[in-house]
Amino acid sequence: MSWKTRQHKSLVKKRTKLALAVLAVLVSLLLLSQIIQFISLLTRPLNSEISSKNYTWNGEFTLNFVTNTKPLSLVSFSPQDRKVTILTIPDATLVDVPGGFGKWQIRAIHQLGGENLVKSSVSQFLGIPVDGFSSHNLVDHFRGNLFSGMKILPELHSDLTGFELVRLKLGLLQVRFDRINQIDLEKLSVLEKQKLADGSEVFIVDPIRLDSVMSDLEDPKIKSENLSVAIFNATEYPLLAAKTKRLITNMGGNVIVTQNAPRKVEKSYVDFGSTVVEGEKSKTLDRLKQIFDLGCSKDPKCDKISVADLGLAASRAQIIVILGEDFK
């Protein structure tokens, strides 16, 4: 073999190795981009750009989400009890809509302001936190087997992230049929029919009777801790503490104080009271921070009211909730 032939073969071999190396890099980058894209899909709402919460459900607490079906339902999944409660709200139920919209039938709220307005309206109506929104009945679709529900994903509209939906799917697979509780408000003595001026019929709720039904949606971890909670309204808006008491009580919390704070603050926050030993942890505190604290507790510059300034009532509570001007 001549010297030129050997040189040519060596050159071809080097070019082939270089081409293979470049190809390997390109394939690796393509795979990496696909992995990043997949992880991104898991960490953001599915087919929705709207997300109103600053936390991701980690499977430790009860998950409450609205199903925008006909009629609208509130699904509550308790991973601790492996139990599902589906509470159906008749379309003609008249509810107060937050944001100064007044009273509307619940079937019209989505068209009025979208899924976040539906969530906040249902949360205020039922007196519980609402963590998500779904366009489909996920309980029926997800409970069959490991692969059930996959065909609805392209058309599913939800502000639950991919990770949350995976956790929900795996959790629902562990729920027995006899652990699914269906509650239809129309069949209970909770709603009363009334006629409007235009002759149309609507349902008006009895809030006391409604709250007696909500005990089925208590979070078992919060209920078992039974920590005492004090709520202080640090805004100029009346009745916020009372509304918050209803929500925390329906979650299973033990509210012992509701009153006005000595001054206003801009941001809401949740913290341990003076009766708690430093370093102590609480699932109730974690959950209340998800709902009411948008980062103030972690911000050293955030304006806070001392327990001493809150008075004797605060000193008796193990957890303190301060409602600031950002509270809605």
N, C-alpha and C positions, 0 to 999 in steps of 0.2 A: 504493500500500500504506500502510495507516494505521500510526501510531506504535505502537499496541498490538499489531498483527500482527507488526511488526518485532521488538518486544521479546519477544514470545512465541517467535518463531522463534529469536532469539538465545539465549533461555533454554533452549529444547529442544536447541539445538546444544551449549551448554555442558554440559548434563546428559548428553548422548550421549557427549561427549568424556570426561567424568568417569567414566561407566560403562565405557567402553572402557579407560580407564587402570586402573580398579580390576580389570577382567577380566584385563588384561594382567599386572598384579601377581599376581593369584591363579593364573593359568596358570604364570607364572614360578616362583612358590613351589612349585606342584605339581610342575613339572619338576625343580626343585632338590631337593625331597624325594625324588623318584624316583631322581635321580642319587646322592644321599647314601645312599639305601637300597641301590642297586646296588653302590656302592663298599664299603658295609658288608658285603654278601654276599660280595664278593671277598676281604675281609680276615679273614673268620672261617671256622671249619670248616663244611663243607657238611653240613647236616642233622645236626649233632652239636654238643653244648655242651661236649664234652670235648676239651681240648688239653693235652698234657703237655710241649710244648716251648716255649722262649722265643725262637724264631727262625723266620724264614720262608725256605724253600728258594728261593734266588735263581737256580738253574740252573747254578751254578759247580761244585758238588760232586756226587758220586754220591748219588742219592736211593734210600734203602731203605725199602720199606713192606710191611706185612703185608696179604695178601689173605685175608679170612676166608671162603674157599671150602671145599669138601670134595674133597680134603684141603686143609689150610691151606698157603699158599705165601708165600715171601718174594720180592718183586720188587725187583731192583736195576737202576736205570737210570743209565748213565754218559753224560752229555751230551757229554763230551769224545771218547769213543770211539764215540758213537752206537751203543751196545750195550745189550742187555737180557739179564739173567740171571734166570731164574725157577727158584727152588729149592723143590721140593715136599717137605713133611714129612709122613710118614704119620700118620694120626689116632691110632694106638696108640703113638706115640713117647712115652716117659716122660721128663719134663723136671723140673728143679728150678724151682719157682715162687718168685720173690722175695717177701719180706714174711712169711716164716715159715710159708708154706702147705705146705711139703714137696714131695714128688714127685707129679705128676699127669700123666695122659695129655693130650697137647696139645689134643685135641678138646674137653676139658672146661673149659679155662681161661677161655674167654670167659664162660661161664655162671657160673663161680666169681667173677670179679672185673671183667668188662668188657674193653673194648678196650685200655686202658692196661696192664692186667695181662698181656694177650696180647703187647703190644709189648715190655714189659720181660722177659717170659719168653723170647720168641724172641731178643731181643738177647743175653741171658745164655747161651742155648743155643748160638747160632751164633757168639757173640763178635764181633758187629758192631753199630754204632749203628742203631737203627730209627727212622726219621723220621716214619712215618705209618701209617695204618690205612685199609683200604677194604673195603667189603662186597661189591664186585664185582671181576671180573678186568678191570682198566682197560686192560691191554695189548691184549686182544682187541677191546674196545669202541672204543678211541681210535685205533687204527692205520689204519682204513679210509680215511677222507678227512677234509676239514676239518670236516664236520658230523657225522661218525660219533660215536656215543656220547652224543648229546644226549638221546635218549629215556630213558636210564637215570638221568639227573641227578635227577629228582624222587624216585627210590627209592634213590639212592646214599647210603650212610651212611659218612662219612669225616671224619677230623680234619685232612685236608689242606684248606687254604683255597682259595677260588676262584682266586686268583692262582697258587697252586702247581699246581692242576689245569690251568689254561690253559697254564702253562709245560710241564707234563708232556705235555699233548696235542700241543703244537707240536713238542716234542722227539721224541715217539714217531712222528710223521709222517715224521721223517727217518731212522728206523731201518729198514734193509733186512731182508728176511725171513731172510737167512742170518746176520744179526747178533743173532738171538734164540736164546739158549742155554738149553735145558731141562735141569735137573738134578733127578733123582728120587732122594732119599736111599735109598729102599727098594731101588733097583736097583744101588746101589754097595756096596762092602764097608765101609760106615760104621756100619751098624746091625746089631745082633744080636738075634735073637728069644729071649725068655725067658718062662717061665710064672710067673705070680703064684700066691700061696697059694690063691686062689679058682678057679684053673684057666684064667683068661684070659691071653691072650698079649699081650705088649708088646714094643716095640723099645727096646733100650738102646744108647746111642751110644758109639762109641770116639772120645774127644775129639781124639786125635792125628790119626787118619785124617780126622775131620771138618774140622779146621783145614787139612789139605792141600787140601781141596776149596774152602775159602774164598778161595784166591788169585784165583779168578775174579771176586771182588767187590771187589778192591782199587781204591782211588780213584787214578786215574792222576796227578792233580796232587800228591797226597801222596807217591806212589811216586817221582815224578820229582824232587821237592825233596830227598828223602832226608835230612831234617834229624834230628839225633840228639836223642832225647827221654829225659828222666829223670823217673821217677814216684816221688813220696814219699807214703807213707800217714801222714797227720796225724790219725789217729783211733785208737781203741782196738780197732777191728775188724780181725782178721787177714786176710791174703790179698787185700786190696783192690788192692794194687799189682800183684799177679800177674794178677788178673782184668782189670785195666785194661791191662796189657801185652798180653794176648791180644787185646783189642778193638782197640788201636791198631795192633798188628802185622797183624791181619787187614785193617785199612784200608789197609795199605801203609806204615805208619810204621816208623821205625828206633829201637826202644827199646834204650838201652844201660845203663840203671840202673833198678832197682826196689828200694826199701828204705824203712824207716820214717823219718819226719821226727823231728827232735830234740824237738818238742813238738806238742801238738794245736792245731788251728785250727777255727773254727766253719764257715767257708765255703771251698769249693773254688775254685781259680783256676788260670789258665794264663798263663805269661809267658815272654818270651825269657830265655835264660841269659846269663851274663856274656860269652860268646864272640861274641855278635851285636852288630854295629855299630848304634848308636842311629839310629833312623829306618828301619831295614830292615823290610820287609814279608814276610809269609809266608802262603800259602794253608793250609798245615798248621796254623799257629797259629790262623788264623781258624776252621778247622773244629773244632779241639780246644776252642776257647772256646765254640763252639755247644753242644758235648756236655757239657763239664765245668764251665764258668764261668757262673754265674747272675747275674753282675753285679759280682762282687767286684773284677775288674780295673779297672773304671771308678769304683770307690768309694774315694776317698782315705782313708776311715776304716777300710777293711777290714783286718783283721789279717793280715799277711803275714810269712813267714819270709825273712830275707835269704839271698842266695846263699851268703854267707860262713858263715852258721850251718848251712847244709845240707851243707857240707863239700866235699872235693875232688871227689867224684862229680858234684856239681851243676855244678862249674866246667867239666866236660868236655862238658856238654850244651848244645845250641842252644835247646832248648825245655824248660821245667820245668812239670810237672803236679803240683799239690798237691791231694790228696784230703782234703777237710774233713769235718766231721761231717754236712754236708748231702748228702754223696754217697750215692746209693742204687744 
